[in-house]
């Protein structure tokens, strides 16, 4: 048990070093540097450039820059953003709740729709339901988010077909300028609910959250529904399910209570993994829907060659995902007795 | 039943929100394109920070509404010594700084604030010099540290600037928000006491028509009307910047009525906006130029005949429709036609394949040659589609026997490589920073900038250089004299053809029908001081 845990921890450390090295070198491989990005086609004098380089610490040899970075990181200091001059960690956690809120909402939508679709497809295997649902999820999986996002806006916000039940979702943003919500947790739904404007602001925030969450939900939804289907199919063929049926139990009970529970294990894994992929989805979603989260922040920082933000931000995200995976691994120990005995031995 | 009730209530509240989007207080919503780097543009010259900071500050002198004439603002008058070296400004006495929940001024703006603001950029030992990274890009770029010898308070409301050498653009430079913004020294002192100097540029205090209220990162910026503004009172209660980075989404938001105005509307949407009955489109002339620069040090462009041949070969009129959708004018000089000092009587290289072929023959290239044309990788007001422009140029050049390969990079590399002169022919452009011709000819064509980079033609003509240097050292007031010098300089430029001017573009802004008082300044920046909602 301890060995298993230590193993995982060691892997965590190795991943940390790997990611820090990778982000550090990758960001420096992009052509251009922060100073060029700052001045554009205007150009600066060599003296002024030297002065700027010094102030950014870019005048040091690369390996020294890396060791500075690494030792500071280990002390919890990811440095100052070259653009905003504020600590990267602070900037990160200012924006992280927005991304998490969006991610959780989209995951929720993905599960809400994906799991039932998967169940129906499995139970009604090889029928028109199966084909259409699975076809749909394939489409959902292959649709580029930037295109899908814009289509959602066109249909739902602009409502260019003038359908009576659409047109009430805002094009983009997180809250209408009508409301001024004090920032407590960074989770706007919560902040809005407890603010003076209360429910009104809350519903406004929900309306804003809906489209980006749907746009982002399609990919995890497709994976979840397909995984539910195949995993349920497998379980439905098991003997104990046949037994349950033979006992004369109702179809609903057999599927939901007996089969689905066991089919759920791989589905949970997929959901956990989706949390990671949500950050990738957020890059496009946040840009399109003007969502003030970390993914968009990273994109603008890459454009501005804000080295500290790109390497620090990526590192934090990577650590977040690695921690989730570690958490899931440990969770398995709790769920699956077979694993527990294996790791103990 | 209970459940149904809740559902009904929530639906009702949603509907209420949909219909109730009329704001109680007058709020002007501007959908901007990015988060500002800072709220003090002395630290960064990008347009986004410029917009976000301009409405909170004033300068000693400013440009007139929508123009490039210098008018008094925080200074009510000034005198210039005969040798053009000493400028003495008399300040207004009735100017108040913003009162916010983080600062309450005890006195009006005076000479100390002016000295404080300039010394911050000028003096490395100033308590605020290093705050915000000490990157005074424009102050440095306009060589102000070399030009200014001293800045002194000579009375409660009198400030004296002494220069090392005359600078024709001095007043214009003070009018720029990237240099001349006046900060509050009193606020500075308070922040030093609170050991919180960084707040200077993140929670700004100025004298402008709108005061800073709040900034939600990457999401929105809020400004409120400043009731004690020294000039005409602001007409709306609140200005909100909604940060909307995607251009397509900004367009959709404009159509959906979620913005009163948007930043940088795309050229291709112009006609659609014009047709929309809820929207109003305002056209504007900005001072910009796009050009195709040769590298005059690289064969065969060392020969002026070849350069002239290319000038005759390009059908620039056709580019106006194809690239700018008709919303630009063919340029004939390195100065835009709407800039003072522009020479109307320059020789014109008309589109003429025969002339081009003859010139090539004279230069010994009867059978043409192979070269490269570099395409601007980013969309700019002066050149919205460099790639397409390069394709048109390529086909024009093919007609006279020149085979041009199209080359491009990511933008940073592109600017870098052209500055270092790796190209043979490259597209580039320039937008005016300060409404002065010097700001075009010096960075784009002087010998010094051929060396330092921005003169990518790498063209260095002693006669031309002497003229523009002379114009530079004349006093700002000698506009007529300076104008003559620039006209002569343009003639040399036109005969030598280090680059071919392509076009000066127009830009436009779109806003809701009820937005009044908007002015676009000739630098393409939005000015919200006089905004009204009818």
HADDOCK unambig.tbl for C-alpha pairs under 7 A between the chains (distance, minus, plus):
assign (segid A and resid 31 and name CA) (segid B and resid 412 and name CA) 6.93 0.50 0.50
assign (segid A and resid 31 and name CA) (segid B and resid 413 and name CA) 6.12 0.50 0.50
assign (segid A and resid 32 and name CA) (segid B and resid 412 and name CA) 5.34 0.50 0.50
assign (segid A and resid 32 and name CA) (segid B and resid 413 and name CA) 6.03 0.50 0.50
assign (segid A and resid 36 and name CA) (segid B and resid 412 and name CA) 6.60 0.50 0.50
assign (segid A and resid 37 and name CA) (segid B and resid 412 and name CA) 6.53 0.50 0.50
assign (segid A and resid 41 and name CA) (segid B and resid 415 and name CA) 5.59 0.50 0.50
assign (segid A and resid 42 and name CA) (segid B and resid 454 and name CA) 6.74 0.50 0.50
assign (segid A and resid 43 and name CA) (segid B and resid 453 and name CA) 6.96 0.50 0.50
assign (segid A and resid 43 and name CA) (segid B and resid 454 and name CA) 6.41 0.50 0.50
assign (segid A and resid 44 and name CA) (segid B and resid 141 and name CA) 6.73 0.50 0.50
assign (segid A and resid 45 and name CA) (segid B and resid 452 and name CA) 6.81 0.50 0.50
assign (segid A and resid 83 and name CA) (segid B and resid 37 and name CA) 6.20 0.50 0.50
assign (segid A and resid 84 and name CA) (segid B and resid 37 and name CA) 5.99 0.50 0.50
assign (segid A and resid 84 and name CA) (segid B and resid 38 and name CA) 6.90 0.50 0.50
assign (segid A and resid 85 and name CA) (segid B and resid 132 and name CA) 6.25 0.50 0.50
assign (segid A and resid 85 and name CA) (segid B and resid 133 and name CA) 6.98 0.50 0.50
assign (segid A and resid 158 and name CA) (segid B and resid 256 and name CA) 5.68 0.50 0.50
assign (segid A and resid 168 and name CA) (segid B and resid 18 and name CA) 6.11 0.50 0.50
assign (segid A and resid 171 and name CA) (segid B and resid 252 and name CA) 6.85 0.50 0.50
assign (segid A and resid 171 and name CA) (segid B and resid 253 and name CA) 5.74 0.50 0.50
assign (segid A and resid 178 and name CA) (segid B and resid 23 and name CA) 6.76 0.50 0.50
assign (segid A and resid 200 and name CA) (segid B and resid 13 and name CA) 6.84 0.50 0.50
assign (segid A and resid 203 and name CA) (segid B and resid 14 and name CA) 6.59 0.50 0.50
assign (segid A and resid 287 and name CA) (segid B and resid 245 and name CA) 6.38 0.50 0.50
assign (segid A and resid 287 and name CA) (segid B and resid 246 and name CA) 6.24 0.50 0.50
assign (segid A and resid 288 and name CA) (segid B and resid 246 and name CA) 5.63 0.50 0.50
assign (segid A and resid 288 and name CA) (segid B and resid 249 and name CA) 6.51 0.50 0.50
assign (segid A and resid 290 and name CA) (segid B and resid 243 and name CA) 6.71 0.50 0.50
assign (segid A and resid 290 and name CA) (segid B and resid 244 and name CA) 4.98 0.50 0.50
assign (segid A and resid 290 and name CA) (segid B and resid 245 and name CA) 6.28 0.50 0.50
assign (segid A and resid 292 and name CA) (segid B and resid 217 and name CA) 6.68 0.50 0.50
assign (segid A and resid 292 and name CA) (segid B and resid 218 and name CA) 4.80 0.50 0.50
assign (segid A and resid 292 and name CA) (segid B and resid 219 and name CA) 5.36 0.50 0.50
